Amino acid sequence: MTVALVDSRRGVAPLKAADSARSPGAMAFIKDKFKEHGLAGLMSSLNRFCGVLLTWRQHQALVRVIDQPQTRAVRARFPRVQYRYTLPYLSTSLDWQERWSALRSHYAFVNAVFGADFSQRVLDDRLAIWHSEQDGHVLSVHIQGLCPVTKHREGELTLCFKMDGLPIYKMSFSFIRWGDLNLNDLVGTVPVEHAMYIGRVQGVSGAMESIRLATGLLGDIAPQDLLMSVLFGLASALNIRKVIGVSDETCVSCDTIAVSDSSFSYKQFWDRYNGLLLSGGHVLVSLPLAEKPLSEISSKHRKRTQRKRDFKKQVATQSEQALRLVLA
């Protein structure tokens, strides 16, 4: 049986799956996959390819969104970006439709709210959103593009914490619509239009000593917590009030994290931000954060706690102001 692919453009003849599979490009792809991943990898790729064919109109709708002016540079740099949803993406609990919806929503949002050069600056690592000099060290946070490493599909944007120009910690996220996820436990609540979905919070391999040093330079604020302050600033600039994240069981990189002996715990991380566990292993953080009253904190720690809170708020404000400069 031949599956006909209908092109939505008027006057363009339908493309047949059999013709596509016989094209030189398709054959080269099949050979490369077999060499790289063996028979199992090849079968997985063919299965995903068939899935795209069976949902061709939907796939083309995604391509049209990515090909809009503000995000066209992403596809030029990463030609296979439109296929990211065919593999585990953002969270292992998302199904095919949710992954497709989330990917489309992200690029639709970027095209709607950011300036024309946003994506190019992100891809070229020219968008510094926060920086500070502490004891002769330059600390900064940049917004970077999607990770070119095949197995990293935790988000389309990455907040990269750098010390003296070298990356030491990363937080990957995407902009999604609330309706992209099947959140049955929130039925009946008033949905928000958009949220930021965090798919990865991870230190750079081999940077542990730099992470410890940066934590000390920041007054005992860990890089991952500073990245959250930056993210909160971005959310404020975009009028986003919900942040969603993965759990230890649903992060796309959970297998590699397990064998790396990493001590990072998403549960402990989200608990610091009053995270609410939802169905599907998603964790919800509502903004602005409700802080514990100082009166409930030990008197000997109040001054230190207030200092850290003030610094984080300053980081969020500076990040918000920096992002507003690149909005449409």
Buried (B, 14 or more C-beta within 10 A) or exposed (E): EEBEBEEEEEEEEEBBBEEBBEEEEBEEBBEEBBEEEEEEEBEBBBEBBEBBBEBBEBBBEBBEBBBEEBBBBBBEBBEEBBBBBBBBBBBBBBEBEBBBBBBBBBBBBBBEBBEEBBBBBBBEBEBBBBEBEBEEEEBBBBBBBBBEEEEBBBBBBBBBBBBEEEBBBBBBBBBBBBEBBBBEEBEEEEEBEBBBBBBBBBBBEEBEEBBEBBBEBBEEBBBBBBBBBBBBBBBBBBEBBBBBBBBBEBBBBBEEBEEEEEEBEBEEBBEEBEBBEBEBBBBBBBBEBEEEEEEEBEEEEEEEBEEBBEBBBBBBBBBBBBBEEBEE
